[in-house]
Amino acid sequence: MSKALFLDRDGTLILDKHYLADPAGVEIIPGVRTALQRAHALGYKLFMLTNQSGIGRGYHTFDDVLLVNARIETLLALNSPLFAGICIAPESSEQPSPYRKPSPRYIREMIAQHHLDPAQCAMIGDRASDVRAGLNAGIRAIAVCTGELTAEAWRTLALPGVEIHPDLAAFTATLS
């Protein structure tokens, strides 16, 4: 069985610019490229999950999100395709969605489809909905402090089983 990292996009891989629709606005968080290289070298499959409620709210289109995602892969300039799978949940938080985090559905589907070992998988994100998706899927839940929440704010949330790291690079440095 294989191992994998499930990665949030905004606030984890790139700076969160709220409803980003222009690929020119993509800024990779420092250390992300090296972190992904390390994970890939250690044999981890990479998956990206992103809640994009701006589509459901009419702020931008699904194609805009695809262009932003393509820009991320271009800027990272790593193996292509970088991600074994990408899940875009286009609904707003008010709309029902089987894939919108904290739903574990996408993670569970990828674990089954790619024959992943849940004990060797982790969900990494900067929001409570990200880590809850990991907890709900029964995999490691990793909180990073590259979005709105500081380490102290994460501790205040008191989510049992969540590991807190300064950023993705700090987390991947712990992998073997």
N, C-alpha and C positions, 0 to 999 in steps of 0.2 A: 504494500500500500504506500501511496505517496503522501507528501506533506504539502501544506499550502498556507499562504497568507491571504486573507481577505482584507482589502484596503479601502477605506473611505477615500473620497477624492478631495473635496474642498476642506481645507483646514488640516489635512493629513499629508497629502502629496503636494498640493498647491495652496497658495495663500487664498483664504476664503474672501471672495469679493462680492458675495451675495448676488445671486442671479447672473453670474458671469455668462455672457453670450458671445463675446468677442474674443476669438483666439489670441489676439494681440495682448490681451490683458492677463494671460496666463503667466504666473510666476511660480516656479518650482521652489518649494521650501528648501533652504540649505540642508545638505546632507542626505536628501532623498535619493538622489542618483546613486550615491555610494551605498546606501542602505539596500536599495533594490538589487544592485550588483551583488552584494554580499549574499542576500537571500537566494538569488538565482544560482550563484556559485555553490551554495549549500544544498541545492536540489529542491528548493521550494517553488511550487507553481504559484503564480500571482493572479489574483482576481481583484477587480475593482467593482465596488458597489457605490452607487451615488443616488441620493434622493435629489431630484431636480424639480421641485414644485413650481419653479418659474414657468415650466411648460404648461402645467395644469392651470396656472393663473394667467396664462396668455402673455407673459413677459418676453418669452422667446420660444423658439421651435425646437423640436427634437433634432433637426439637422444642425442647429446652432450648437447643441450639446455635443453632437458627434464631431463637429469641427474643433471644439475646445479639447475633446479627448484626443483627437489626432495631433493637435498642437502639443499636448502633454507628452505624447510618445515621441514626437520629433525633438522636443527640447531635451528629453532624457537621453535620447540617442543610444538606447540599449538594444538588446536583441529584439527583432521584430518577428512576430508580434510579441510585445512585452507581456501582455496579459493573456492568460489562458481563457478568460471570460470577463465580460463586462456586463453589469446589470445597471440599467438606468430606470429608476422609478419616476415616471413623469407626473404623477398625481400630486396635488396639494395635500397637506396634512388633513384637510377636511374631507377628502375623497377616499373611498375605499381602495386599497391596493394590496394585492397579495405579496408584493415584493418590496414595499417601502419599509425601510428600517424603522423600528426594531424587529420586523418580521424576519424569522430565520429561514424562510422558504428558499431563497436563492442559495444560501450557504448549504442547506441540506441537499438541494438538488445537485450542486456541484460536487459535494462529497460523494454522492452516489454515482454520478456520471463519470467522475474522474478517479473513482476507487481510492479516495483519500482516507487517511487514518485520522478521525476526529481528534485523537490525542496529540496529533502532530500538526494541528491547524490552529490558527489564531485570527481573530478579527481585530483590526487596529483602526481606531478613529479618535476624533477630537470632540465628539458629542455623546451624550448619554444614549441616544438612540443607536449609535454605532456599537457601543460596547454591549448594550442590551441585545442587539442582534446576535452577537457572539455568545452571550450567556444563554439566550433562548435556543441557540443551535447546539449547545453543549460543547463548545470549543473555548479555548483561552480567549479572554477579553482583555485587550490592551488599550488603555487610555493614553493619548499623547497630549502634551500641553502646547501644541502649536496652533490651536484655535482660540476659542473664547475662554476656555477653562484652564486655570492654573492648577498646579498640584494640590494646593490647599483647597480649591473649589472642588476638585475631584474627591478629595478625602471627605469633604462636607457632604457630598452626595451619598457617601457610605454604601456604594454598590458592592455587595459581597463577591469576592472572587475576581475583582478587577485589578489588574496590575497597572501601575502608573509609571510612565516614562516621560522624560522631557520631550523626546521627539522620536521619529521612526528610526533614525540612525542609532540612538541609544538602545532602543529595543532590539534591533537586528544584531547589535554587538553582543547580545546575550545568547544568540542562536548558535547551535552547533549541528 
